[in-house]
């Protein structure tokens, strides 16, 4: 006589979380010079420069050549796609030469723009390997000779980090004029990003009035099933198999 065995079918729900990239503002902050002096995310490199708060501004007197005066940590590492970084700068030249650089680094490479007084005003693109004690090599941004040199200097630039293509482009703007530049050094959008203010020489001094930075782009969050939920699913499965075993032991 054939025995009929009823098989208990157990449906175990499985939760799958896929990180969906969402375009949003990942960072947006503007600091006055005095706020830069006291912000916990800013590191003042006092071996390379002297600092003095002047009202809402910050006077920076470099004591070393081609070195970073301060570094501002912006975002930590993450899973990100293309990024757009906008930097707005307002500063005054106090004395000496006028060649400060306002740069973004991924802790490996560094790039951005230098606002110079060469040719009655010009911009240089800076790019290379990140080193707080060394300003990266420069190249004149085409079309920027003679754009003017007044105090305070106010300009902005936009860096676009192309994650898939692996490139970085930049547009620097002053007084309604836009100048484009294609960097050959690329930044990694997944790495921690910081801002660095670099002085070219110790014979110059500046007053930082304000610096504003915004980072827009895609960030893919990662999600996991919490341990309590996982244990609950496993427990339900074990109970089901226990019930099946008891049914099979019953006499027919």
PLY file of the C-alpha trace (Angstrom):
ply
format ascii 1.0
element vertex 252
property float x
property float y
property float z
element edge 251
property int vertex1
property int vertex2
end_header
0.00 0.00 0.00
1.45 3.29 -1.06
1.60 5.93 1.57
0.80 9.47 0.57
3.20 12.01 1.93
2.09 15.57 2.15
4.92 18.00 1.65
4.65 21.22 3.54
5.60 24.11 1.29
7.26 26.95 3.11
7.44 30.37 1.54
10.29 32.33 3.02
10.18 36.02 2.17
13.49 37.41 0.96
14.13 41.13 1.18
16.49 42.50 -1.45
17.65 46.08 -1.16
19.29 47.53 -4.23
21.14 50.80 -3.92
19.43 53.20 -6.27
21.49 56.23 -7.17
19.71 59.46 -6.46
20.87 62.84 -7.65
21.06 65.28 -4.78
23.20 67.85 -3.01
25.79 65.91 -1.04
27.45 68.93 0.55
26.72 72.65 0.70
28.37 75.11 3.05
29.74 78.62 3.00
32.22 79.84 5.59
33.44 83.33 6.34
37.12 83.73 7.08
36.55 83.77 10.83
34.43 80.61 10.55
37.23 78.92 8.62
39.52 79.69 11.55
37.25 77.90 14.06
35.52 75.20 11.98
36.31 71.67 13.27
36.53 70.32 9.71
39.28 72.79 8.78
42.92 72.03 9.53
45.13 75.12 9.82
48.66 74.17 8.80
50.45 76.54 11.16
53.87 75.32 10.02
53.12 76.82 6.60
51.26 80.02 7.47
50.26 82.45 10.22
46.61 83.28 10.76
44.75 86.20 12.31
40.99 86.74 12.55
40.08 90.19 11.21
36.39 90.82 11.90
34.55 88.24 9.80
37.61 87.69 7.60
40.79 85.67 8.04
44.23 87.09 7.30
46.63 84.46 5.99
50.37 85.15 5.97
52.24 82.26 4.33
55.60 81.38 5.87
56.50 78.63 3.41
56.67 78.49 -0.38
54.14 76.51 -2.44
52.48 74.97 0.61
48.90 74.52 1.76
47.79 77.03 4.40
44.63 75.15 5.38
42.64 72.08 4.34
38.85 71.79 4.64
37.41 68.25 4.75
34.19 68.13 2.73
32.83 64.57 2.29
34.04 61.14 3.28
34.39 58.15 0.93
31.23 56.75 -0.64
29.77 55.00 -3.66
29.17 57.91 -6.01
28.79 58.60 -9.71
29.43 61.87 -11.55
29.90 64.89 -9.31
29.67 68.63 -9.84
31.69 70.73 -7.40
31.08 74.48 -7.27
33.57 76.70 -5.42
32.81 80.38 -4.74
35.74 82.49 -3.54
35.98 86.02 -2.18
39.41 87.25 -1.03
41.65 90.29 -1.00
45.34 90.66 -1.65
47.01 92.32 1.33
50.64 92.57 0.27
53.30 91.17 -2.03
52.56 88.89 -4.94
49.10 87.56 -5.74
49.04 83.89 -6.72
46.79 81.86 -4.40
45.38 78.49 -5.47
41.95 77.13 -4.51
42.02 73.38 -5.04
40.07 70.13 -4.55
41.84 66.90 -3.60
40.77 63.25 -3.36
43.78 62.61 -1.10
45.72 61.22 -4.10
45.38 63.89 -6.79
44.66 67.60 -6.51
43.39 70.15 -9.01
41.65 73.49 -9.32
42.51 77.08 -10.21
45.02 79.74 -9.23
43.96 83.39 -9.40
47.12 85.23 -10.48
48.10 88.83 -11.12
50.13 87.89 -14.19
49.24 89.90 -17.29
47.02 92.23 -15.22
45.00 89.23 -14.10
44.74 85.63 -15.22
43.84 82.09 -14.16
46.10 79.07 -14.07
44.85 75.50 -13.84
46.72 73.47 -11.22
46.78 69.67 -11.29
49.00 66.91 -10.01
49.70 64.62 -7.06
48.45 65.77 -3.67
51.17 66.98 -1.31
50.43 69.64 1.35
54.03 70.84 0.99
53.97 71.27 -2.77
51.81 73.26 -5.17
50.97 71.11 -8.23
52.20 72.09 -11.73
50.26 74.84 -13.50
49.04 75.71 -16.98
47.57 79.01 -18.14
43.83 78.83 -18.76
43.33 80.10 -22.35
41.72 83.49 -22.74
42.23 84.68 -19.17
45.09 87.11 -19.70
44.12 90.67 -18.74
40.84 89.90 -16.97
41.58 92.55 -14.34
43.05 92.64 -10.86
41.03 94.44 -8.19
40.29 93.97 -4.49
38.35 92.12 -3.33
38.60 89.38 -5.94
35.43 87.37 -6.36
35.20 84.40 -8.69
33.79 80.90 -8.90
34.64 77.67 -10.60
32.87 74.41 -11.34
34.56 71.02 -11.51
32.71 68.15 -13.15
34.06 64.73 -12.16
33.05 62.13 -14.74
33.05 58.86 -12.83
32.59 56.43 -15.74
34.76 58.28 -18.26
37.39 58.97 -15.61
37.94 62.64 -16.49
37.51 66.04 -14.85
36.52 69.27 -16.58
36.50 72.78 -15.13
34.90 76.13 -15.83
36.14 79.22 -14.02
34.02 82.41 -14.01
34.77 86.01 -13.11
32.84 89.20 -13.89
30.54 87.42 -16.32
33.34 85.72 -18.24
33.55 81.90 -18.42
36.70 79.96 -19.24
36.77 76.20 -19.79
39.62 73.82 -19.09
40.01 70.04 -19.53
42.17 68.54 -16.81
44.42 65.61 -17.62
44.52 64.63 -13.95
41.26 63.08 -12.73
39.67 63.02 -9.29
38.01 59.88 -7.89
34.40 60.69 -6.99
34.26 57.75 -4.54
37.15 59.03 -2.41
37.05 61.50 0.46
37.19 65.04 -0.93
38.81 68.09 0.64
39.48 71.71 -0.25
43.00 73.17 -0.01
44.11 76.80 -0.02
47.68 76.96 -1.32
50.00 79.96 -1.46
52.72 80.14 -4.08
55.21 82.10 -1.98
56.05 83.48 1.45
56.20 87.05 0.09
52.43 87.38 -0.15
49.49 87.68 2.23
45.74 87.44 1.81
42.46 88.17 3.48
39.93 85.36 3.04
36.46 86.89 3.15
34.42 83.78 2.33
34.57 80.41 0.61
31.44 78.48 -0.38
31.42 74.93 -1.72
28.56 72.80 -3.06
28.83 69.19 -4.22
25.99 67.77 -6.32
25.81 64.26 -7.71
24.72 60.67 -7.42
25.32 58.58 -4.33
24.21 54.94 -4.09
23.32 53.94 -0.53
24.01 50.38 0.56
21.40 48.58 2.66
21.55 45.25 4.51
18.91 43.17 6.31
19.28 43.77 10.06
20.31 40.75 12.13
16.97 40.51 14.05
15.04 40.28 10.79
17.45 37.66 9.45
17.10 35.59 12.63
13.29 35.79 12.38
13.33 34.46 8.82
15.65 31.62 9.79
13.51 30.75 12.82
10.34 30.57 10.73
12.07 28.24 8.31
13.22 25.90 11.10
9.72 25.79 12.60
8.32 24.79 9.24
10.78 21.94 8.80
10.05 20.76 12.37
6.34 20.58 11.61
7.05 18.59 8.46
9.18 16.09 10.42
6.42 15.55 13.03
3.82 14.86 10.33
6.04 12.21 8.74
6.44 10.36 12.08
2.68 9.90 12.64
1.43 6.30 12.18
-0.77 5.75 9.16
0 1
1 2
2 3
3 4
4 5
5 6
6 7
7 8
8 9
9 10
10 11
11 12
12 13
13 14
14 15
15 16
16 17
17 18
18 19
19 20
20 21
21 22
22 23
23 24
24 25
25 26
26 27
27 28
28 29
29 30
30 31
31 32
32 33
33 34
34 35
35 36
36 37
37 38
38 39
39 40
40 41
41 42
42 43
43 44
44 45
45 46
46 47
47 48
48 49
49 50
50 51
51 52
52 53
53 54
54 55
55 56
56 57
57 58
58 59
59 60
60 61
61 62
62 63
63 64
64 65
65 66
66 67
67 68
68 69
69 70
70 71
71 72
72 73
73 74
74 75
75 76
76 77
77 78
78 79
79 80
80 81
81 82
82 83
83 84
84 85
85 86
86 87
87 88
88 89
89 90
90 91
91 92
92 93
93 94
94 95
95 96
96 97
97 98
98 99
99 100
100 101
101 102
102 103
103 104
104 105
105 106
106 107
107 108
108 109
109 110
110 111
111 112
112 113
113 114
114 115
115 116
116 117
117 118
118 119
119 120
120 121
121 122
122 123
123 124
124 125
125 126
126 127
127 128
128 129
129 130
130 131
131 132
132 133
133 134
134 135
135 136
136 137
137 138
138 139
139 140
140 141
141 142
142 143
143 144
144 145
145 146
146 147
147 148
148 149
149 150
150 151
151 152
152 153
153 154
154 155
155 156
156 157
157 158
158 159
159 160
160 161
161 162
162 163
163 164
164 165
165 166
166 167
167 168
168 169
169 170
170 171
171 172
172 173
173 174
174 175
175 176
176 177
177 178
178 179
179 180
180 181
181 182
182 183
183 184
184 185
185 186
186 187
187 188
188 189
189 190
190 191
191 192
192 193
193 194
194 195
195 196
196 197
197 198
198 199
199 200
200 201
201 202
202 203
203 204
204 205
205 206
206 207
207 208
208 209
209 210
210 211
211 212
212 213
213 214
214 215
215 216
216 217
217 218
218 219
219 220
220 221
221 222
222 223
223 224
224 225
225 226
226 227
227 228
228 229
229 230
230 231
231 232
232 233
233 234
234 235
235 236
236 237
237 238
238 239
239 240
240 241
241 242
242 243
243 244
244 245
245 246
246 247
247 248
248 249
249 250
250 251
